[in-house]
Amino acid sequence: MVIVPCCLTPKAGTKPNPFVLVFSPLQKQEVCGNLTLQHHMLEPVQRIPRYELLLKDYLKKLPEESPDRKDAEKSLELISTAANHSNAAIRKMEKMHKLLEVYERLGGEEDIVNPANELIKEGHIQKLSAKNGTAQDRYLFLFNSMVLYCVPKLRLIGQKFSVREKMDIAGLQVQEIAKQNVAHTFSITGKKRSLELQARTEEEKREWIQVIQATIEKHKQNSETFRAFNSSFSQEEEHLPDSSVSMSAEFSFFARTVLPTVKLDLHS
């Protein structure tokens, strides 16, 4: 996992960090190749896929009867595993970086920065008023475990949002609805609230419905898998009391017979 020090990329208008003052002239030296520390830290990650490509090309040209064949294949297996781990770490970092961005845009209202959270989709949407049917500007953040229904804040720089409703994916329902004189509408219904929403186009509406439904189905599958695992684990635990009783009886026998003898020997 590669972590780029945030102090090397200060925001505009902020006071320079002493660490930056030290490293800035070093990065300009010829020995550094005019590359920043961030570039040098990325080198090991970028080198791993190159090794993998080189080994694959090497194996294509290596004769089957070559004595180096077995070692080369083993090397490729190891470097491929390392590349997979590296790519997975990069994806995790990118996912966490995205969550941090959303966290800032929400003004820190929701604690969403969690490795278990994954942002699936986000975008502007219209909310149809239940009173008079007027459309109101809203914003949706779809995560693997929840939907955040937000209201845009008026800001001169940068888009910020205020969370109006948090809806769990568990128990959520999404469906297309038909409303007179209003196109591209659908609804999402949670445990506490139902929202009638309007997309900008029919394609956008279908995309929202499909991705929300897919997220619901995946959450159900994960929950069922987790329950099945817990059930099998509980069944295994049912056999533990017998062994526990046996061990308890053995210890009681040991405490009644052996320990007194040991104590007598110690005092004699």
C-alpha positions as MATLAB code, in Angstrom:
seq = 'MVIVPCCLTPKAGTKPNPFVLVFSPLQKQEVCGNLTLQHHMLEPVQRIPRYELLLKDYLKKLPEESPDRKDAEKSLELISTAANHSNAAIRKMEKMHKLLEVYERLGGEEDIVNPANELIKEGHIQKLSAKNGTAQDRYLFLFNSMVLYCVPKLRLIGQKFSVREKMDIAGLQVQEIAKQNVAHTFSITGKKRSLELQARTEEEKREWIQVIQATIEKHKQNSETFRAFNSSFSQEEEHLPDSSVSMSAEFSFFARTVLPTVKLDLHS';
ca = [
       0.000    0.000    0.000;
       1.357    3.399   -0.993;
       0.433    6.398    1.132;
       1.370    9.803   -0.277;
       2.063   12.325    2.490;
      -0.647   14.967    2.308;
       1.810   17.563    3.594;
       3.620   17.403    0.224;
       0.549   18.687   -1.579;
      -0.619   21.657    0.502;
      -3.852   23.395   -0.382;
      -3.763   26.825   -1.940;
      -3.589   29.616    0.604;
      -2.288   27.430    3.428;
       0.997   27.969    5.237;
       3.807   25.704    3.904;
       4.657   22.760    6.111;
       8.308   22.617    7.346;
       8.527   19.146    5.809;
       7.704   20.657    2.407;
      10.360   23.341    2.856;
      12.967   20.638    3.427;
      11.922   18.293    0.633;
      11.183   20.807   -2.116;
      14.873   21.611   -2.833;
      15.830   17.924   -2.529;
      13.288   16.930   -5.173;
      14.853   19.399   -7.615;
      18.285   17.781   -7.410;
      19.604   15.982  -10.477;
      19.976   12.699   -8.598;
      16.181   12.673   -8.084;
      15.609   12.941  -11.813;
      13.378   15.973  -11.294;
      10.722   13.651   -9.856;
       8.701   14.324   -6.723;
       8.658   12.058   -3.679;
       5.189   10.901   -4.721;
       6.580    9.642   -8.042;
       9.395    7.764   -6.320;
       6.955    6.145   -3.883;
       4.863    4.909   -6.803;
       7.835    3.272   -8.531;
       7.669   -0.061   -6.589;
       3.951   -0.381   -7.336;
       4.456    0.337  -11.039;
       7.438   -2.016  -11.281;
       5.499   -5.126  -10.184;
       3.228   -5.245  -13.294;
       6.303   -4.719  -15.484;
       7.986   -7.775  -13.957;
       4.805   -9.766  -14.596;
       4.735   -8.743  -18.272;
       8.430   -9.492  -18.700;
       8.051  -12.992  -17.201;
       5.039  -13.750  -19.386;
       6.968  -12.697  -22.476;
      10.000  -14.679  -21.291;
       7.913  -17.843  -20.858;
       6.463  -17.507  -24.352;
       9.962  -17.616  -25.821;
      11.381  -20.180  -23.388;
      11.491  -23.754  -24.776;
       9.299  -26.288  -22.972;
      12.315  -28.516  -22.262;
      14.361  -25.672  -20.775;
      15.689  -26.370  -17.241;
      14.667  -22.815  -16.305;
      11.023  -23.424  -17.228;
       9.869  -24.604  -13.799;
      11.575  -21.760  -11.922;
      10.240  -19.179  -14.382;
       6.670  -20.453  -13.973;
       7.027  -20.361  -10.196;
       8.395  -16.813  -10.401;
       5.460  -15.748  -12.557;
       3.024  -17.260  -10.062;
       4.644  -15.339   -7.203;
       4.826  -12.022   -9.040;
       1.209  -12.406  -10.226;
       0.117  -12.895   -6.616;
       2.080   -9.796   -5.605;
       0.493   -7.830   -8.466;
      -2.992   -8.884   -7.375;
      -2.281   -7.788   -3.800;
      -0.863   -4.506   -5.058;
      -3.879   -3.814   -7.263;
      -6.241   -4.693   -4.414;
      -4.406   -2.277   -2.110;
      -4.615    0.484   -4.716;
      -8.356   -0.121   -5.147;
      -8.852    0.062   -1.374;
      -6.945    3.332   -1.212;
      -8.968    4.772   -4.083;
     -12.197    3.659   -2.395;
     -11.208    5.233    0.926;
     -10.131    8.427   -0.861;
     -13.554    8.614   -2.528;
     -15.293    8.097    0.824;
     -13.240   10.910    2.333;
     -14.264   13.202   -0.513;
     -17.946   12.397    0.041;
     -17.495   12.822    3.812;
     -16.185   16.360    3.232;
     -18.989   17.179    0.793;
     -21.480   16.104    3.468;
     -19.852   18.459    5.962;
     -18.931   15.545    8.238;
     -22.608   14.905    9.002;
     -22.404   11.151    8.344;
     -19.610    8.848    9.461;
     -19.233    6.992    6.170;
     -15.444    6.519    6.151;
     -15.418    2.812    6.838;
     -13.628    0.003    4.938;
     -16.976   -1.839    4.779;
     -18.640    1.041    2.921;
     -18.530    1.310   -0.854;
     -19.917    4.137   -2.952;
     -21.931    2.606   -5.804;
     -23.487    5.628   -7.502;
     -24.232    9.296   -6.931;
     -26.059   11.984   -8.823;
     -28.620   14.749   -9.002;
     -32.288   13.818   -8.824;
     -35.657   15.581   -8.570;
     -37.937   14.913   -5.618;
     -41.667   15.214   -6.274;
     -43.496   17.021   -3.493;
     -46.293   14.980   -1.922;
     -48.351   18.159   -1.427;
     -48.406   19.805   -4.834;
     -46.207   17.605   -7.048;
     -43.559   20.266   -7.635;
     -40.011   19.086   -8.375;
     -37.257   19.888   -5.884;
     -33.509   19.568   -6.475;
     -32.028   16.715   -4.460;
     -28.931   14.491   -4.548;
     -28.548   10.749   -3.952;
     -25.545    8.834   -2.668;
     -25.985    5.086   -3.094;
     -23.727    2.906   -0.937;
     -23.617   -0.866   -0.609;
     -25.508   -0.627    2.699;
     -27.531    2.609    2.546;
     -28.931    5.468    0.499;
     -28.297    9.060    1.556;
     -30.998   11.438    0.357;
     -29.483   14.922    0.427;
     -30.309   18.573   -0.135;
     -27.754   20.725   -1.998;
     -26.330   23.645   -0.018;
     -25.878   27.050   -1.606;
     -22.131   27.668   -1.870;
     -19.966   29.844   -4.089;
     -17.110   27.315   -4.233;
     -17.548   23.554   -4.181;
     -20.783   21.585   -3.949;
     -21.870   20.629   -0.438;
     -24.873   18.638    0.738;
     -26.951   18.198    3.849;
     -28.295   14.718    4.620;
     -32.088   14.798    4.783;
     -32.728   11.061    5.045;
     -30.663    7.905    5.579;
     -32.281    4.733    4.225;
     -30.855    1.268    4.877;
     -30.511   -1.053    1.896;
     -31.964   -3.849    4.055;
     -35.712   -3.734    3.464;
     -35.460   -1.093    0.722;
     -37.732   -1.323   -2.330;
     -37.422    0.451   -5.677;
     -40.023    0.516   -8.421;
     -41.085    2.433  -11.483;
     -44.178    4.589  -11.087;
     -46.478    6.255  -13.600;
     -47.639    9.780  -12.846;
     -49.840   11.892  -15.050;
     -47.952   14.661  -16.886;
     -44.697   13.689  -15.120;
     -42.122   11.518  -16.913;
     -39.135    9.421  -15.796;
     -40.438    8.786  -12.266;
     -39.670    6.030   -9.776;
     -39.918    5.518   -6.038;
     -37.730    4.140   -3.284;
     -39.411    2.924   -0.111;
     -37.592    2.301    3.140;
     -38.639    1.274    6.623;
     -39.573    4.830    7.633;
     -40.166    6.802    4.442;
     -41.082    6.614    0.774;
     -39.679    9.001   -1.847;
     -41.077    9.758   -5.289;
     -38.205   10.777   -7.551;
     -37.796   12.026  -11.094;
     -34.768   11.482  -13.323;
     -33.783   13.777  -16.177;
     -34.172   11.107  -18.857;
     -35.752    7.676  -19.261;
     -32.287    6.118  -19.583;
     -31.157    7.745  -16.334;
     -34.291    6.493  -14.578;
     -33.679    2.902  -15.737;
     -30.056    3.125  -14.645;
     -31.026    4.271  -11.138;
     -33.619    1.514  -10.787;
     -31.252   -1.175  -12.050;
     -28.294   -0.185   -9.883;
     -30.426    0.197   -6.738;
     -32.118   -3.167   -7.353;
     -28.745   -4.833   -7.984;
     -27.394   -3.359   -4.730;
     -30.455   -4.649   -2.832;
     -30.036   -8.147   -4.291;
     -26.316   -8.246   -3.508;
     -26.992   -7.122    0.061;
     -29.581   -9.914    0.448;
     -27.111  -12.505   -0.846;
     -24.396  -11.307    1.528;
     -26.837  -11.365    4.449;
     -27.991  -14.907    3.611;
     -24.391  -16.085    3.330;
     -23.599  -14.517    6.690;
     -26.649  -16.131    8.321;
     -25.750  -19.536    6.845;
     -22.224  -19.200    8.194;
     -23.527  -18.272   11.651;
     -25.951  -21.192   11.578;
     -23.233  -23.716   10.723;
     -20.963  -22.182   13.343;
     -23.707  -22.466   15.980;
     -24.278  -26.124   15.095;
     -20.585  -26.820   15.586;
     -20.715  -25.101   18.961;
     -23.520  -27.429   20.097;
     -20.964  -30.226   20.341;
     -18.677  -28.205   22.576;
     -20.587  -28.578   25.889;
     -19.954  -32.368   25.999;
     -16.221  -31.886   25.712;
     -16.406  -28.963   28.112;
     -18.196  -31.121   30.696;
     -15.615  -33.853   30.209;
     -12.752  -31.402   30.663;
     -14.468  -29.898   33.700;
     -14.885  -33.354   35.267;
     -11.264  -34.210   34.564;
     -10.110  -30.966   36.138;
     -12.336  -31.546   39.199;
     -10.842  -35.010   39.625;
      -7.365  -33.522   39.269;
      -8.182  -30.824   41.839;
      -9.536  -33.401   44.352;
      -6.819  -35.989   44.030;
      -3.591  -34.577   42.678;
      -3.440  -31.005   43.985;
      -3.785  -31.931   47.712;
      -0.897  -34.352   47.313;
       1.238  -31.678   45.692;
       0.432  -29.253   48.501;
       1.371  -31.857   51.135;
       4.689  -32.504   49.404;
       5.426  -28.775   49.312;
       4.772  -28.351   53.032;
       6.662  -31.482   54.121;
];
